[in-house]
């Protein structure tokens, strides 16, 4: 299927793939969308995958050489029906098995992607990407680029523990990613006004990264130049994410911000660079909305698998303030990696031949916790003595400045 340009400014209360709703084992290529797309959704009971060009790329499907230039805005009220996959070129890509591959190749986005949650109940997860919301098992992503901002705004008093997983290129991936590039700013901005009487009343897992929020395969030769930011007041508890089981791990998908990857699960990261500023701000934290672990890093927030030949040039700034300083919550910050996912079955997560040149500033008032900040890594392996983690041949050239009342280990 080849369509060369689409112009116009449609406004709709429907959510869709603007060109192809479902690509069922076909090839979509050489499409350029120049239309701005606005979706005003009173609820999400009828739509799961939402993008300008392809809604769902099914097993056996390929999307190649497509460009989105249009600004895309989703205004949602209730988000309770099902998980949402939101992108610009593709919303959701999926492959059934290694014998039925799927792929996203040479895709570009130049239009801003904005998701606004203005009111109502929110308890289902979001996977959001500057190019594609997801690239599930065996979906290969190569040479995809995002040049525009990706923003998630929520301002209500009824959140019930939704997970938001954002990436400058891909939100959620379980396939190989290579040669991808992001220079758009990625931002999660969350205000939960109060504890909702019907549920948790906070965010369980808010993840923002320059390339991909969650990665369960190899990631190589990717570059981020966008600023990556998480701001909010209530980050409570943990959540399951892909292979990460939020009920069994020590550091499951709690809040995380990083230049390249938020959470790795049996994944390797090699030859990647971050040049963007990393910011994690919780300036008016509520002690009743406190996740056990918070992560900020230049390259990978939470590792499971080796991180090699990576560099961070971006500044890292973390501010966490509470009305009461004695809050039992961990904060891990590192120029390359913050810490790692910690299940009983994990045995290796090494950091080798990496360089950090970004300055790190932390202002943290969590007084009773064992937080850890490092020029290369905050706390590799957490306290799992059975792991064989190695940090070797790494160089830190950045300054580490620490303020606040936290109990901390640093180096």
C-alpha distance (Angstrom), angle and dihedral (degrees) to the residues before:
residue distance angle dihedral
X1 . . .
X2 3.80 . .
X3 3.80 124.2 .
X4 3.78 116.9 162.8
X5 3.79 106.3 -160.8
X6 3.78 141.4 -2.3
X7 3.79 120.4 -163.4
X8 3.77 132.2 -174.6
X9 3.78 138.5 75.6
X10 3.79 110.3 -103.3
X11 3.78 119.5 -173.3
X12 3.76 115.8 -163.3
X13 3.76 142.4 163.1
X14 3.82 88.1 -141.3
X15 3.81 125.6 91.3
X16 3.78 116.5 -142.2
X17 3.80 151.9 124.9
X18 3.80 97.4 -75.8
X19 3.82 93.0 -146.9
X20 3.83 105.9 17.5
X21 3.79 120.5 17.5
X22 3.84 94.5 -169.1
X23 3.79 127.0 9.0
X24 3.82 102.2 -156.4
X25 3.81 106.2 -164.6
X26 3.80 93.2 -45.2
X27 3.80 135.5 113.4
X28 3.79 123.7 -103.9
X29 3.80 111.9 -169.0
X30 3.81 146.2 155.7
X31 3.80 95.5 23.0
X32 3.80 124.0 147.1
X33 3.80 121.0 -169.8
X34 3.82 115.8 -161.3
X35 3.80 96.5 168.8
X36 3.77 125.3 109.6
X37 3.80 109.5 -129.8
X38 3.80 124.3 -153.7
X39 3.79 121.0 -177.5
X40 3.78 118.2 -172.0
X41 3.79 107.1 -169.3
X42 3.80 122.5 -174.9
X43 3.81 87.0 -167.6
X44 3.82 137.8 -10.8
X45 3.78 101.0 -126.0
X46 3.81 93.0 120.0
X47 3.80 105.4 40.0
X48 3.78 135.7 55.8
X49 3.83 106.9 160.6
X50 3.79 119.9 47.5
X51 3.82 130.4 178.3
X52 3.81 141.3 128.6
X53 3.81 99.2 -109.2
X54 3.85 113.5 15.4
X55 3.79 123.5 18.9
X56 3.81 99.3 -172.2
X57 3.80 126.7 9.2
X58 3.81 102.9 -161.3
X59 3.84 128.3 -154.8
X60 3.80 109.2 -63.8
X61 3.80 92.6 24.0
X62 3.79 126.5 123.5
X63 3.80 131.6 -163.9
X64 3.81 115.9 -163.8
X65 3.80 139.5 173.3
X66 3.80 96.8 -1.5
X67 3.80 127.5 148.2
X68 3.78 132.8 -162.6
X69 3.81 117.1 -159.4
X70 3.80 98.6 164.0
X71 3.79 126.7 101.0
X72 3.80 110.3 -117.3
X73 3.80 122.7 -154.9
X74 3.80 128.3 -179.7
X75 3.80 117.4 -169.7
X76 3.79 108.8 -169.1
X77 3.77 131.8 -179.7
X78 3.80 110.8 -178.7
X79 3.80 118.6 22.0
X80 3.79 105.6 -175.9
X81 3.80 109.7 110.8
X82 3.82 105.5 75.2
X83 3.77 146.4 -26.3
X84 3.82 113.5 -66.2
X85 3.81 124.7 -136.7
X86 3.80 111.3 -166.9
X87 3.80 128.4 179.3
X88 3.79 141.7 139.0
X89 3.81 107.2 -121.6
X90 3.82 95.8 17.4
X91 3.78 129.8 11.1
X92 3.80 100.6 -163.9
X93 3.81 132.0 3.0
X94 3.77 120.7 -169.4
X95 3.79 137.8 179.5
X96 3.78 122.9 -165.8
X97 3.83 98.3 -150.8
X98 3.79 142.1 -28.3
X99 3.82 88.0 -84.1
X100 3.81 90.9 56.5
X101 3.82 102.6 45.2
X102 3.76 128.7 -178.2
X103 3.77 130.4 -164.2
X104 3.80 147.7 -166.3
X105 3.81 112.4 -155.5
X106 3.81 133.8 176.8
X107 3.79 96.5 -9.7
X108 3.81 123.5 160.1
X109 3.77 135.9 -167.7
X110 3.81 124.7 -163.6
X111 3.81 99.3 162.0
X112 3.80 126.5 92.2
X113 3.80 116.0 -109.0
X114 3.81 114.9 -150.7
X115 3.81 128.5 176.4
X116 3.81 117.2 -171.1
X117 3.81 123.9 -170.4
X118 3.76 103.7 -169.5
X119 3.79 105.6 169.2
X120 3.75 142.8 -18.9
X121 3.77 136.3 57.6
X122 3.83 120.9 -35.1
X123 3.80 119.2 -173.4
X124 3.83 106.3 134.0
X125 3.80 125.1 87.1
X126 3.81 128.5 -102.6
X127 3.81 126.4 -147.0
X128 3.80 109.2 -169.1
X129 3.80 130.6 178.4
X130 3.79 136.7 174.7
X131 3.82 88.5 -130.3
X132 3.83 104.5 13.0
X133 3.78 133.1 3.0
X134 3.81 91.4 -139.5
X135 3.78 144.2 -0.3
X136 3.78 104.4 -164.8
X137 3.81 130.4 -162.2
X138 3.82 116.1 -24.2
X139 3.80 92.9 -2.6
X140 3.81 107.1 138.5
X141 3.81 118.5 -145.8
X142 3.81 117.8 -165.6
X143 3.79 134.7 168.2
X144 3.80 96.4 -6.0
X145 3.80 118.9 154.8
X146 3.78 137.1 -165.7
X147 3.82 122.4 -164.9
X148 3.81 101.0 170.0
X149 3.81 137.8 75.5
X150 3.79 121.4 -90.0
X151 3.81 112.9 -156.3
X152 3.80 134.2 178.6
X153 3.83 115.8 -169.6
X154 3.78 124.5 -175.7
X155 3.78 124.7 173.2
X156 3.77 115.2 165.8
X157 3.78 143.5 102.6
X158 3.80 99.8 -122.8
X159 3.80 107.3 69.5
X160 3.81 112.2 139.2
X161 3.78 104.7 -165.5
X162 3.79 104.3 -65.4
X163 3.82 119.8 173.7
X164 3.83 118.1 -132.9
X165 3.82 115.9 -163.7
X166 3.82 114.1 -174.3
X167 3.79 134.6 178.0
X168 3.78 133.5 176.0
X169 3.82 88.9 -127.7
X170 3.84 107.8 9.8
X171 3.80 130.1 12.5
X172 3.82 100.2 -158.1
X173 3.81 125.7 10.3
X174 3.79 136.0 179.6
X175 3.81 96.1 168.6
X176 3.80 136.3 69.8
X177 3.80 117.3 -70.8
X178 3.80 122.1 -164.1
X179 3.80 141.4 167.3
X180 3.80 95.2 5.7
X181 3.80 127.1 152.4
X182 3.80 137.1 -161.3
X183 3.78 130.4 -175.8
X184 3.80 98.7 158.6
X185 3.80 120.0 105.2
X186 3.80 113.8 -109.8
X187 3.79 115.8 -153.1
X188 3.80 137.5 176.0
X189 3.82 110.3 -167.7
X190 3.78 112.1 -177.8
X191 3.78 131.2 175.0
X192 3.78 117.5 175.2
X193 3.79 104.9 -174.8
X194 3.77 100.2 -158.8
X195 3.78 145.4 -21.5
X196 3.78 108.4 -66.1
X197 3.80 111.5 -128.2
X198 3.80 91.5 -138.0
X199 3.80 98.3 51.2
X200 3.77 151.0 -14.9
X201 3.78 101.4 -42.6
X202 3.81 98.9 -149.1
X203 3.81 144.8 71.1
X204 3.79 118.0 -83.1
X205 3.77 103.9 -159.6
X206 3.80 120.3 -3.0
X207 3.81 109.7 -173.2
X208 3.81 128.4 -179.4
X209 3.81 126.7 172.2
X210 3.78 138.9 162.5
X211 3.81 98.3 -119.5
X212 3.83 110.2 10.6
X213 3.79 134.8 -3.2
X214 3.83 96.4 -149.1
X215 3.80 126.4 15.8
X216 3.82 128.3 -170.6
X217 3.84 100.7 172.4
X218 3.81 140.6 32.9
X219 3.80 120.5 -40.5
X220 3.81 117.7 -169.6
X221 3.80 141.1 172.2
X222 3.80 98.8 -0.5
X223 3.82 127.4 149.9
X224 3.79 131.1 -157.9
X225 3.81 122.7 -165.4
X226 3.81 98.8 162.8
X227 3.81 126.0 100.5
X228 3.81 112.5 -108.6
X229 3.80 118.0 -151.9
X230 3.79 140.5 177.2
X231 3.79 119.3 -175.5
X232 3.79 127.7 170.5
X233 3.76 147.3 119.5
X234 3.82 106.3 -128.4
X235 3.81 121.8 44.4
X236 3.78 107.4 163.8
X237 3.79 132.0 -179.6
X238 3.79 131.5 -35.0
X239 3.76 136.1 -68.0
X240 3.79 139.0 -156.7
X241 3.80 115.9 -105.2
X242 3.80 123.2 -179.0
X243 3.79 106.9 -54.5
X244 3.80 91.5 -6.3
X245 3.77 109.5 101.7
X246 3.77 109.7 -152.0
X247 3.80 92.2 -159.7
X248 3.82 97.7 54.6
X249 3.79 109.6 33.1
X250 3.77 131.3 81.8
X251 3.78 95.8 -135.4
X252 3.78 108.2 23.4
X253 3.76 123.3 161.8
X254 3.77 102.0 -40.0
X255 3.84 120.2 146.9
X256 3.82 114.4 -47.6
X257 3.81 137.4 168.8
X258 3.81 126.6 -174.3
X259 3.78 143.9 154.4
X260 3.81 97.6 -117.5
X261 3.85 114.0 6.9
X262 3.79 132.7 11.2
X263 3.82 101.7 -163.7
X264 3.80 127.9 8.1
X265 3.79 122.1 -162.8
X266 3.81 114.6 -173.2
X267 3.80 87.3 -26.0
X268 3.80 136.2 134.7
X269 3.80 125.9 -144.2
X270 3.81 118.7 -160.3
X271 3.79 136.4 169.8
X272 3.81 97.4 0.4
X273 3.81 129.6 144.7
X274 3.79 134.4 -159.3
X275 3.82 121.1 -160.0
X276 3.82 98.9 163.1
X277 3.78 129.1 98.0
X278 3.82 115.5 -101.7
X279 3.81 115.2 -146.0
X280 3.80 130.9 -178.7
X281 3.81 113.2 177.5
X282 3.78 126.2 178.4
X283 3.80 98.0 157.7
X284 3.81 98.0 161.2
X285 3.77 104.2 31.6
X286 3.77 123.0 -179.2
X287 3.80 112.2 -137.0
X288 3.80 91.4 -143.1
X289 3.80 90.0 58.8
X290 3.80 101.8 56.9
X291 3.78 124.9 136.9
X292 3.79 116.7 -147.8
X293 3.81 95.1 -122.8
X294 3.82 132.7 26.6
X295 3.81 122.3 -172.2
X296 3.81 135.9 -162.6
X297 3.81 126.1 170.5
X298 3.77 144.3 155.1
X299 3.82 95.7 -123.3
X300 3.84 115.0 3.7
X301 3.80 124.5 11.4
X302 3.82 96.8 -165.3
X303 3.80 121.1 16.5
X304 3.77 133.3 -158.8
X305 3.78 104.7 167.3
X306 3.78 133.7 22.0
X307 3.80 124.8 -47.5
X308 3.81 110.2 -156.3
X309 3.81 138.9 173.2
X310 3.80 93.7 1.0
X311 3.80 129.5 144.5
X312 3.78 135.4 -159.5
X313 3.80 121.2 -160.3
X314 3.82 97.0 162.0
X315 3.78 127.5 104.6
X316 3.82 116.3 -113.4
X317 3.81 119.2 -148.1
X318 3.81 124.6 -179.8
X319 3.82 125.6 179.4
X320 3.80 121.6 176.8
X321 3.81 119.3 169.3
X322 3.80 129.9 172.5
X323 3.75 137.3 -176.5
X324 3.81 86.6 -122.4
X325 3.80 118.0 37.7
X326 3.81 95.8 -156.6
X327 3.79 97.7 84.8
X328 3.80 119.7 142.8
X329 3.78 100.5 -135.0
X330 3.80 131.2 124.2
X331 3.81 124.6 -129.7
X332 3.80 119.3 -167.5
X333 3.81 120.5 -173.7
X334 3.81 129.0 175.4
X335 3.79 138.9 167.3
X336 3.82 89.7 -130.2
X337 3.83 105.6 11.0
X338 3.79 134.2 4.2
X339 3.82 102.7 -156.0
X340 3.78 136.3 -59.2
X341 3.74 144.9 -98.8
X342 3.77 107.2 -92.1
X343 3.81 120.1 -151.7
X344 3.79 124.9 148.3
X345 3.81 90.8 -108.5
X346 3.81 96.9 56.9
X347 3.80 114.5 98.5
X348 3.80 108.4 161.7
X349 3.78 138.1 37.8
X350 3.81 109.9 150.3
X351 3.81 131.1 177.8
X352 3.80 112.8 -148.8
X353 3.83 135.2 173.3
X354 3.80 94.8 -3.2
X355 3.82 130.0 146.1
X356 3.80 130.6 -155.2
X357 3.82 119.8 -165.1
X358 3.81 97.9 161.0
X359 3.79 122.5 106.8
X360 3.81 116.0 -121.0
X361 3.81 123.3 -147.4
X362 3.81 121.8 -178.0
X363 3.82 126.7 -178.3
X364 3.79 105.7 -179.9
X365 3.80 131.6 164.1
X366 3.80 100.8 -174.0
X367 3.78 96.6 124.5
X368 3.83 105.2 -179.6
X369 3.80 101.8 45.6
X370 3.82 132.9 91.2
X371 3.78 98.5 -122.2
X372 3.81 121.2 175.4
X373 3.81 133.1 -155.5
X374 3.79 126.8 -177.7
X375 3.77 141.2 171.6
X376 3.81 88.8 -124.8
X377 3.82 106.5 14.1
X378 3.78 135.3 -0.4
X379 3.80 102.6 -148.5
X380 3.82 117.0 -16.6
X381 3.76 113.3 -158.5
X382 3.77 93.8 3.4
X383 3.83 102.6 -133.2
X384 3.80 99.4 -35.7
X385 3.80 104.5 129.3
X386 3.80 90.5 -173.5
X387 3.78 93.5 68.2
X388 3.80 121.7 98.6
X389 3.79 97.0 -148.4
X390 3.79 119.1 165.9
X391 3.80 128.7 -167.8
X392 3.79 107.0 -171.4
X393 3.80 143.4 152.8
X394 3.81 90.5 13.3
X395 3.81 126.0 141.7
X396 3.80 129.2 -154.7
X397 3.82 118.6 -162.4
X398 3.80 98.3 162.8
X399 3.80 129.2 98.2
X400 3.82 121.6 -114.2
X401 3.82 115.2 -147.7
X402 3.82 119.8 -177.3
X403 3.82 128.6 -167.3
X404 3.80 134.3 165.8
X405 3.78 137.7 51.8
X406 3.80 100.6 -70.3
X407 3.76 126.4 133.6
X408 3.79 100.7 -122.0
X409 3.78 146.8 169.2
X410 3.79 115.2 -150.4
X411 3.79 142.6 174.5
